[in-house]
Amino acid sequence: MKNNKAFAEIIDSSLQGWLAQSWHWNNFPQFGSLVMVETKKRIIFGIVHQIQTGSMEPMRYPFPYQKTEEELLREQPQIFEFLKTTFSCLAIGYQEKGHIYYLAAPEPPQIHSFVAPMEIELAKQFLYSERYLHLLFGASQLFNLDELLLAILKQQVELNILSETKTTNFINTYSLLTGNDYRRLKLFLQRAESIVNSTT
């Protein structure tokens, strides 16, 4: 099953998430964006939590030329052929037979499966509930969790779905999952304020 909007391919996979490589080094998803992988049985949802660009060859490193990208593309376009971009995704649910589950999928996506942006209407449907936050807080590989949560809030603003009720539900769920850590909640709210206020 090939999604026409696919832009990357899975090169490492597990139940918890996957590592994908972009087909073009300069075409990759934003931090905190939602992506999906279509399999024969279901659509698996992921959230991007790490992005890295580097050399394809272990012994070949990018060299600082002190030139702009436009100058390098004009004068030495071949140096971009050795670049690759990979990104890591955490599995945060799946859709099967039209129903969304906020659970780890029964099986991981296969190697070489295609990765595509989550369709806008499907993203709105998925983000309607805050149950995906349980998977995020339970992920040991996330070292930048609060940064990721802020990116998710910003994405909901861009999708025009961050209502006052949704903001309250998000913060209440955050508070419960942090064990009502007042200090952490206060710091998070200070940073989230500008994002939330942009909806008014």
Backbone bond lengths (Angstrom), bond angles and torsions (degrees), N, CA, C in turn:
res aa  C-N    CA-C-N  psi(-1)  N-CA   C-N-CA  omega(-1)  CA-C   N-CA-C  phi
1 M - - - 1.467 - - 1.524 108.02 -
2 K 1.316 116.93 117.82 1.457 120.37 -176.03 1.514 111.24 -112.25
3 N 1.306 116.05 121.99 1.455 121.45 175.18 1.527 108.16 -85.58
4 N 1.341 116.67 127.80 1.466 120.34 -176.34 1.521 112.89 -65.47
5 K 1.354 116.77 -18.62 1.454 120.09 -179.97 1.533 111.98 -94.85
6 A 1.315 117.33 5.10 1.462 120.75 -179.47 1.525 110.23 -61.68
7 F 1.324 116.30 145.04 1.464 120.84 -176.36 1.523 112.25 -138.86
8 A 1.336 117.41 -0.07 1.465 119.91 -176.04 1.522 109.54 -152.67
9 E 1.321 114.54 170.60 1.462 120.89 -175.00 1.523 109.78 -137.86
10 I 1.314 116.00 138.03 1.463 120.99 -178.05 1.530 110.59 -72.77
11 I 1.330 116.41 130.61 1.464 121.12 179.05 1.528 112.14 -117.65
12 D 1.324 116.97 -8.21 1.464 121.71 175.43 1.524 106.97 -155.00
13 S 1.323 117.88 135.02 1.455 119.51 -171.50 1.515 112.25 -143.27
14 S 1.344 115.29 145.99 1.463 121.74 174.84 1.523 108.04 -152.18
15 L 1.330 116.72 174.80 1.459 120.08 177.62 1.526 111.23 -63.19
16 Q 1.334 116.39 -32.26 1.459 121.05 -176.82 1.526 113.15 -76.91
17 G 1.319 116.91 -25.85 1.456 119.18 -177.89 1.505 111.86 168.54
18 W 1.324 116.56 -165.90 1.459 119.20 -177.29 1.523 110.84 -152.24
19 L 1.326 114.05 161.72 1.460 123.27 173.65 1.518 106.62 -111.27
20 A 1.326 116.58 129.71 1.458 121.03 -179.21 1.517 110.21 -124.85
21 Q 1.315 115.42 151.45 1.460 120.86 175.71 1.515 109.29 -114.65
22 S 1.340 115.76 129.68 1.464 120.91 178.52 1.521 109.78 -67.74
23 W 1.314 116.47 144.60 1.459 120.29 177.49 1.522 110.85 -69.18
24 H 1.316 117.10 -27.53 1.464 122.37 174.81 1.524 107.57 -126.04
25 W 1.303 117.62 130.28 1.463 121.82 -170.48 1.536 112.96 -58.57
26 N 1.339 116.73 -28.04 1.467 119.71 -176.49 1.528 113.00 -102.49
27 N 1.329 116.63 18.07 1.467 121.50 176.11 1.529 108.10 -124.04
28 F 1.323 116.08 101.04 1.463 119.95 -176.57 1.518 109.76 -148.27
29 P 1.326 117.69 161.54 1.469 120.80 -176.77 1.517 111.69 -78.70
30 Q 1.316 116.22 160.94 1.453 121.10 176.89 1.524 110.72 -76.40
31 F 1.314 115.45 154.31 1.457 121.89 172.44 1.530 109.01 -58.24
32 G 1.327 116.59 129.88 1.455 121.05 179.31 1.514 114.93 85.17
33 S 1.333 117.67 0.58 1.463 119.37 -179.19 1.530 110.95 -81.54
34 L 1.318 115.52 157.62 1.458 121.94 -179.66 1.523 110.10 -95.57
35 V 1.316 115.85 134.65 1.456 121.67 177.60 1.530 108.60 -129.24
36 M 1.323 116.00 169.06 1.457 119.01 -179.78 1.521 110.74 -143.56
37 V 1.330 113.82 153.82 1.461 121.73 178.15 1.523 107.32 -127.91
38 E 1.302 117.23 120.89 1.462 121.22 179.48 1.525 109.95 -89.46
39 T 1.330 116.09 126.17 1.459 121.70 173.66 1.535 108.17 -114.72
40 K 1.315 117.13 -179.20 1.461 120.16 -178.62 1.527 111.80 -67.75
41 K 1.342 116.87 -27.00 1.461 120.23 -174.58 1.520 114.56 -104.92
42 R 1.358 116.56 -24.90 1.469 118.13 -172.35 1.523 110.71 -161.29
43 I 1.327 115.45 172.37 1.462 121.91 171.28 1.521 106.88 -109.45
44 I 1.312 117.21 122.39 1.462 122.05 -178.68 1.522 108.74 -99.08
45 F 1.326 115.90 132.59 1.458 121.61 -177.91 1.523 110.71 -99.98
46 G 1.318 115.72 142.53 1.458 120.85 177.64 1.513 111.36 -138.13
47 I 1.316 115.67 158.71 1.460 121.13 175.36 1.521 108.63 -123.05
48 V 1.323 116.36 133.49 1.462 122.25 -175.42 1.528 109.76 -77.83
49 H 1.339 116.26 121.25 1.465 119.28 -178.51 1.526 113.74 -121.87
50 Q 1.322 117.91 -3.01 1.461 120.51 177.21 1.524 109.01 -155.77
51 I 1.338 116.81 139.53 1.467 122.30 179.12 1.526 108.01 -136.48
52 Q 1.324 115.98 136.74 1.467 118.84 -179.13 1.525 110.47 -144.57
53 T 1.327 115.91 133.39 1.462 121.84 175.43 1.525 109.18 -117.44
54 G 1.321 116.14 135.34 1.461 120.06 -179.45 1.512 110.64 -164.86
55 S 1.310 116.01 -163.80 1.457 121.85 -177.21 1.527 111.54 -84.41
56 M 1.314 116.18 145.37 1.462 121.12 174.59 1.522 111.28 -72.44
57 E 1.335 116.37 -27.56 1.452 120.44 -175.37 1.530 109.83 -105.19
58 P 1.345 117.10 125.86 1.470 121.08 -176.86 1.527 114.32 -55.68
59 M 1.330 117.84 -30.91 1.466 121.20 -176.08 1.527 112.73 -98.30
60 R 1.323 115.94 6.18 1.468 119.10 -178.44 1.521 108.22 -121.04
61 Y 1.331 117.40 121.52 1.449 121.59 -175.84 1.538 110.45 -116.64
62 P 1.324 116.88 146.47 1.470 119.05 173.97 1.527 110.29 -60.62
63 F 1.321 115.11 141.69 1.466 121.32 -176.65 1.523 109.14 -114.38
64 P 1.352 118.54 136.76 1.476 119.86 178.38 1.531 111.42 -74.62
65 Y 1.326 116.73 114.83 1.465 121.82 -177.16 1.535 113.07 -97.62
66 Q 1.305 117.71 -7.37 1.459 122.96 -176.30 1.535 111.59 59.22
67 K 1.331 115.03 39.69 1.459 121.19 178.18 1.521 108.69 -134.56
68 T 1.330 116.27 155.19 1.456 120.50 178.84 1.524 110.06 -72.71
69 E 1.323 115.40 165.01 1.463 119.60 178.32 1.525 110.58 -60.93
70 E 1.336 116.64 -39.23 1.468 120.54 179.83 1.535 111.01 -62.40
71 E 1.344 116.06 -41.41 1.476 119.83 178.87 1.520 110.64 -65.71
72 L 1.331 116.75 -41.30 1.466 120.23 -179.21 1.526 111.14 -67.71
73 L 1.325 117.05 -39.40 1.462 119.84 178.04 1.526 111.19 -63.10
74 R 1.305 115.82 -33.38 1.463 120.64 -179.66 1.532 111.86 -78.51
75 E 1.334 117.06 -40.24 1.459 121.12 -172.67 1.535 113.83 -95.86
76 Q 1.347 116.72 -36.10 1.468 119.51 -176.91 1.530 110.48 -140.16
77 P 1.307 117.52 62.18 1.473 120.28 -176.36 1.526 113.59 -61.45
78 Q 1.339 116.94 -22.52 1.456 120.21 -176.13 1.533 113.48 -65.88
79 I 1.344 117.30 -22.71 1.467 118.41 -176.98 1.530 111.46 -68.51
80 F 1.346 117.10 -22.56 1.460 119.87 -179.49 1.529 112.05 -79.10
81 E 1.338 116.30 -14.22 1.459 119.98 179.76 1.522 112.23 -70.65
82 F 1.328 116.85 -16.65 1.458 120.79 -177.25 1.536 112.47 -99.91
83 L 1.337 116.02 7.73 1.462 119.47 -179.26 1.524 110.80 -96.71
84 K 1.308 115.95 149.48 1.465 121.58 174.42 1.529 108.98 -141.19
85 T 1.308 116.17 151.95 1.458 121.72 175.14 1.517 108.87 -125.04
86 T 1.315 115.43 128.19 1.455 121.31 175.98 1.526 108.65 -119.05
87 F 1.299 115.62 155.23 1.459 119.83 176.71 1.525 109.88 -144.09
88 S 1.327 114.70 146.28 1.463 121.25 -178.58 1.522 109.77 -103.35
89 C 1.323 115.28 139.03 1.465 121.31 -179.98 1.522 110.07 -124.83
90 L 1.296 115.02 140.28 1.461 121.36 172.83 1.518 107.59 -96.99
91 A 1.335 116.73 130.18 1.462 120.74 177.33 1.524 109.15 -72.84
92 I 1.336 117.24 124.72 1.462 120.12 -175.28 1.527 112.57 -125.54
93 G 1.322 117.68 15.78 1.453 120.49 176.63 1.516 111.75 148.20
94 Y 1.315 115.68 -178.58 1.463 119.45 178.97 1.523 109.78 -158.73
95 Q 1.320 114.45 163.28 1.456 121.29 175.74 1.526 108.64 -116.65
96 E 1.326 115.48 130.20 1.467 120.72 179.90 1.518 108.65 -139.67
97 K 1.319 116.36 126.02 1.464 122.59 -178.82 1.534 111.08 53.94
98 G 1.335 115.65 38.76 1.445 121.23 175.94 1.515 115.67 82.06
99 H 1.323 117.60 -1.58 1.465 121.21 -178.14 1.528 110.02 -109.04
100 I 1.343 116.53 137.04 1.463 121.21 179.36 1.523 110.23 -93.37
101 Y 1.336 115.25 132.04 1.463 122.12 177.57 1.526 109.24 -116.47
102 Y 1.314 116.94 129.33 1.461 121.39 177.02 1.529 108.42 -93.70
103 L 1.325 114.02 62.34 1.466 122.63 -175.18 1.521 108.92 -142.15
104 A 1.330 115.75 164.33 1.458 119.62 170.54 1.521 108.04 -66.88
105 A 1.321 116.88 139.76 1.464 120.70 -179.78 1.525 110.30 -65.90
106 P 1.342 118.81 153.58 1.459 121.35 179.88 1.531 113.72 -60.28
107 E 1.324 116.16 -25.22 1.464 120.72 178.23 1.523 109.03 -149.10
108 P 1.321 116.90 150.63 1.475 119.48 -178.55 1.524 111.19 -75.04
109 P 1.331 117.55 157.86 1.470 119.23 174.61 1.526 109.77 -66.03
110 Q 1.306 116.11 150.30 1.460 120.51 -177.63 1.530 111.44 -75.24
111 I 1.322 114.41 153.70 1.468 120.26 171.91 1.528 108.39 -58.36
112 H 1.311 117.18 140.88 1.466 125.76 -179.06 1.529 113.05 77.91
113 S 1.350 117.47 5.27 1.466 118.87 171.68 1.520 108.86 -66.58
114 F 1.323 116.74 150.87 1.461 121.37 -178.67 1.523 111.23 -87.49
115 V 1.328 115.66 144.92 1.463 122.74 178.08 1.523 108.11 -111.74
116 A 1.335 115.40 133.50 1.464 121.17 -179.72 1.526 109.46 -134.14
117 P 1.330 118.19 157.75 1.471 120.00 174.26 1.525 109.17 -62.39
118 M 1.326 117.27 145.82 1.454 118.95 176.00 1.525 108.64 -69.92
119 E 1.321 115.65 134.51 1.458 120.45 179.07 1.530 109.63 -59.59
120 I 1.333 116.71 144.31 1.463 121.72 -172.17 1.524 112.46 -57.03
121 E 1.324 117.86 -48.14 1.464 120.23 -178.85 1.519 111.71 -65.45
122 L 1.317 116.13 -36.05 1.465 119.89 177.71 1.524 110.54 -68.96
123 A 1.337 117.09 -37.72 1.464 121.22 177.18 1.526 110.69 -63.36
124 K 1.330 117.08 -42.55 1.459 120.76 177.97 1.525 110.83 -62.36
125 Q 1.325 115.52 -40.71 1.465 120.30 179.42 1.527 110.64 -66.06
126 F 1.314 116.42 -41.53 1.467 120.22 -178.90 1.527 111.05 -67.09
127 L 1.322 117.24 -42.73 1.461 121.67 -176.57 1.522 113.16 -78.58
128 Y 1.326 117.06 -1.79 1.461 120.38 179.13 1.527 111.44 -59.80
129 S 1.336 116.16 -34.93 1.463 121.59 178.72 1.522 109.54 -106.97
130 E 1.333 116.29 151.85 1.467 121.08 177.96 1.532 112.12 -92.60
131 R 1.332 117.60 11.52 1.463 120.30 -174.96 1.532 113.04 -66.76
132 Y 1.321 117.00 -19.93 1.466 119.61 177.92 1.530 111.42 -66.59
133 L 1.347 116.97 -21.24 1.464 120.14 -179.52 1.527 111.76 -63.03
134 H 1.316 117.62 -28.27 1.466 120.97 179.09 1.535 110.33 -61.28
135 L 1.333 116.82 -40.81 1.460 120.61 179.18 1.525 111.12 -68.88
136 L 1.318 116.75 -37.37 1.464 119.96 179.49 1.521 111.32 -65.05
137 F 1.318 116.96 -45.07 1.455 120.31 -179.11 1.530 112.07 -69.96
138 G 1.316 116.72 -22.41 1.456 119.45 179.29 1.519 114.03 -89.41
139 A 1.333 116.93 -0.09 1.464 120.97 -176.79 1.523 110.92 -87.73
140 S 1.314 117.05 113.85 1.465 121.25 -177.61 1.520 112.53 -72.22
141 Q 1.365 118.04 -21.32 1.465 120.23 -175.43 1.518 113.17 -81.87
142 L 1.337 118.01 -4.49 1.458 120.54 -179.43 1.520 110.77 -88.40
143 F 1.338 116.49 113.67 1.458 120.74 177.55 1.528 111.39 -99.89
144 N 1.335 115.98 -5.11 1.463 120.89 -176.21 1.524 109.95 -128.29
145 L 1.337 117.11 45.19 1.458 121.79 -171.83 1.519 113.17 -58.53
146 D 1.324 118.28 -49.15 1.465 119.45 -177.53 1.527 111.76 -64.59
147 E 1.329 117.28 -35.50 1.466 120.64 175.43 1.526 109.68 -61.24
148 L 1.329 115.42 -41.04 1.459 120.70 -179.74 1.526 111.04 -65.94
149 L 1.320 116.49 -40.50 1.463 120.64 179.33 1.524 111.52 -64.87
150 L 1.317 116.58 -39.03 1.464 120.00 176.83 1.529 111.05 -64.54
151 A 1.323 116.19 -37.35 1.471 120.37 177.80 1.524 110.22 -65.86
152 I 1.340 117.03 -36.11 1.465 120.75 178.08 1.530 110.52 -66.66
153 L 1.328 116.76 -42.28 1.465 120.15 176.49 1.522 111.09 -59.68
154 K 1.328 116.19 -43.37 1.470 120.57 179.85 1.530 110.59 -63.76
155 Q 1.322 116.35 -37.57 1.459 120.00 178.67 1.527 110.97 -65.14
156 Q 1.340 116.37 -36.80 1.463 119.97 178.25 1.530 110.95 -67.70
157 V 1.326 116.28 -32.76 1.466 119.92 174.40 1.531 109.40 -63.65
158 E 1.314 116.48 -45.01 1.463 121.22 -179.00 1.531 111.75 -64.42
159 L 1.348 115.97 -30.70 1.465 120.64 177.85 1.527 111.83 -84.88
160 N 1.338 115.49 -3.10 1.468 122.37 179.12 1.529 112.19 61.57
161 I 1.331 117.04 40.99 1.464 120.64 -179.78 1.533 112.14 -124.92
162 L 1.330 117.72 4.59 1.465 119.46 -178.07 1.527 109.52 -87.99
163 S 1.323 115.54 81.51 1.455 121.67 178.17 1.528 110.11 -80.57
164 E 1.323 116.33 172.54 1.465 120.69 177.71 1.530 110.92 -62.27
165 T 1.334 116.01 -38.62 1.466 120.41 178.78 1.516 111.27 -65.54
166 K 1.345 116.85 -43.78 1.459 120.38 179.54 1.529 111.01 -65.08
167 T 1.335 116.86 -38.41 1.462 120.44 177.88 1.522 110.47 -62.41
168 T 1.323 116.98 -43.92 1.462 121.62 178.91 1.528 111.00 -62.59
169 N 1.321 116.81 -44.62 1.466 120.64 179.20 1.526 111.33 -63.66
170 F 1.320 115.86 -38.83 1.466 121.09 178.95 1.533 110.08 -62.64
171 I 1.322 116.42 -48.79 1.464 121.13 -178.11 1.530 111.08 -66.26
172 N 1.330 117.36 -39.70 1.463 120.43 178.25 1.530 111.50 -63.47
173 T 1.325 116.37 -41.89 1.462 120.21 178.33 1.523 110.31 -67.18
174 Y 1.320 117.14 -40.88 1.468 122.08 176.67 1.523 110.12 -58.16
175 S 1.319 116.60 -46.13 1.464 121.45 -178.61 1.525 110.99 -61.35
176 L 1.325 116.92 -44.44 1.466 120.88 179.95 1.532 111.15 -64.08
177 L 1.335 116.85 -43.09 1.465 120.94 -176.56 1.529 112.69 -73.10
178 T 1.323 117.52 -18.39 1.471 120.56 175.53 1.525 111.29 -96.32
179 G 1.347 116.73 8.75 1.454 119.72 179.78 1.522 112.11 69.61
180 N 1.346 115.63 32.68 1.470 121.02 -178.59 1.527 112.15 54.45
181 D 1.338 114.54 42.86 1.462 121.35 177.59 1.536 108.02 -74.28
182 Y 1.321 116.61 98.43 1.473 121.39 -172.91 1.522 111.03 -60.82
183 R 1.321 117.85 -44.80 1.465 120.75 -177.18 1.528 110.99 -61.82
184 R 1.335 116.90 -45.75 1.467 120.13 -179.64 1.526 110.33 -65.94
185 L 1.340 116.85 -41.51 1.452 120.75 179.63 1.529 111.11 -61.95
186 K 1.331 116.52 -43.39 1.458 120.61 -179.30 1.520 111.15 -62.10
187 L 1.328 116.87 -44.48 1.464 121.05 178.85 1.525 111.09 -64.30
188 F 1.332 116.26 -39.60 1.465 120.32 179.75 1.525 110.39 -65.07
189 L 1.332 116.78 -43.70 1.462 120.95 -179.39 1.525 112.05 -63.89
190 Q 1.323 116.34 -35.16 1.461 119.88 177.55 1.525 110.61 -62.11
191 R 1.309 116.33 -39.73 1.464 120.33 -178.92 1.533 111.55 -77.97
192 A 1.337 116.23 -31.02 1.461 120.20 -177.77 1.523 112.13 -79.84
193 E 1.327 116.79 -15.64 1.464 121.03 -173.13 1.520 112.72 -56.48
194 S 1.313 117.36 -45.83 1.469 120.27 -177.35 1.537 111.22 -65.69
195 I 1.342 116.49 -33.13 1.454 120.37 178.96 1.525 110.19 -70.14
196 V 1.321 115.82 -48.37 1.463 120.88 -178.39 1.518 110.97 -64.31
197 N 1.324 116.79 -40.62 1.469 121.11 -178.03 1.524 112.57 -67.24
198 S 1.331 116.42 -21.73 1.464 118.87 -179.72 1.526 112.55 -69.94
199 T 1.348 116.09 -9.73 1.460 119.51 178.57 1.514 111.95 -86.12
200 T 1.340 116.73 -12.38 1.470 120.20 -176.16 1.531 110.82 -98.75
